[in-house]
Amino acid sequence: MIVVILFQKIIENKLKTPAQIFGEARERSYIYGVKRVRAQVLIKIKVMLKKIDFKYLVGAMGAFAVGLGTMHGVVQNYIHFAGIDNEMGFCVMSFMLGIFCLMGIKK
């Protein structure tokens, strides 16, 4: 008689099965939440990788590297500038090129 009442409550969803209880506990757990978030992040990264044009990304990184190298004086060993104004203009133009390349990243 008790078994019949339990099965009726299970069928009516008044009493939860152990699988349902375990599933709810798993969804509330921190580790399951981290796994779910990690899976969502991986999906977003895969979608993002399809939308990025890597030629522009590499160009932007190169332009910023040249601009920073100019600011630190490393580029002066390879390119001899006529004056400080030319060096500053070259640095500004390389940063502008980097920004323009960043604008073109999205396909």
C-alpha positions in Angstrom: 0.0 0.0 0.0 2.8 2.4 0.9 4.6 1.6 -2.4 1.5 2.4 -4.4 1.1 5.8 -2.6 4.8 6.6 -3.3 4.4 5.8 -7.0 1.3 7.9 -7.2 3.1 10.8 -5.6 6.0 10.3 -8.0 3.6 10.3 -10.9 1.9 13.4 -9.7 5.3 15.1 -9.2 4.6 15.7 -5.6 7.6 13.5 -4.5 10.8 13.9 -6.4 12.8 10.9 -7.5 16.4 10.5 -6.4 17.5 11.4 -10.0 15.6 14.7 -9.8 17.0 15.5 -6.4 20.5 14.7 -7.7 20.0 16.8 -10.8 18.8 19.8 -8.8 21.7 19.5 -6.4 24.1 19.2 -9.4 22.7 22.3 -11.0 23.0 24.3 -7.7 26.6 23.1 -7.1 29.5 25.5 -7.7 31.5 23.1 -9.9 28.6 22.4 -12.2 28.0 26.1 -12.6 31.7 26.6 -13.4 31.6 23.8 -16.0 28.5 25.3 -17.5 30.0 28.8 -17.6 33.2 27.4 -19.1 31.2 25.6 -21.8 29.4 28.8 -22.6 32.6 30.8 -22.8 34.2 28.1 -25.1 31.1 28.4 -27.4 31.5 32.2 -27.4 35.2 31.9 -28.2 34.5 29.5 -31.1 31.9 31.9 -32.5 34.3 34.9 -31.9 37.1 33.1 -33.8 34.9 32.8 -36.8 34.0 36.5 -36.8 37.6 37.9 -36.5 39.8 38.7 -39.5 43.2 37.7 -38.2 45.1 39.7 -40.9 43.9 42.9 -39.3 44.6 41.7 -35.8 48.2 40.8 -36.7 48.5 44.2 -38.4 47.2 46.0 -35.3 49.5 44.1 -33.0 52.5 44.9 -35.3 51.6 48.6 -35.6 51.2 48.9 -31.8 54.6 47.1 -31.3 56.3 49.5 -33.7 54.7 52.5 -31.9 55.8 51.2 -28.5 59.2 50.4 -29.9 59.5 54.0 -31.1 58.5 55.3 -27.7 61.1 53.2 -26.0 63.8 54.1 -28.6 64.3 50.6 -30.0 63.3 51.6 -33.5 66.0 54.3 -33.5 68.6 51.6 -33.9 67.1 50.6 -37.3 65.4 53.9 -38.5 67.4 57.1 -38.2 65.0 60.0 -37.8 66.0 63.6 -38.9 64.5 65.1 -35.7 62.3 64.5 -32.7 59.2 65.8 -34.6 59.7 63.1 -37.2 60.0 60.4 -34.5 56.9 61.6 -32.7 54.9 61.7 -36.0 56.0 58.2 -36.8 54.9 57.0 -33.4 51.5 58.7 -33.7 51.0 57.4 -37.2 51.8 53.8 -36.1 49.3 54.1 -33.3 46.7 55.4 -35.7 47.4 52.5 -38.0 46.9 50.1 -35.1 43.6 51.7 -34.2 42.4 51.6 -37.9 43.4 47.9 -38.1 41.4 47.2 -34.9 38.4 48.8 -36.5 38.7 46.3 -39.4 38.9 43.2 -37.3 35.2 42.2 -37.5 34.3 40.3 -40.7 
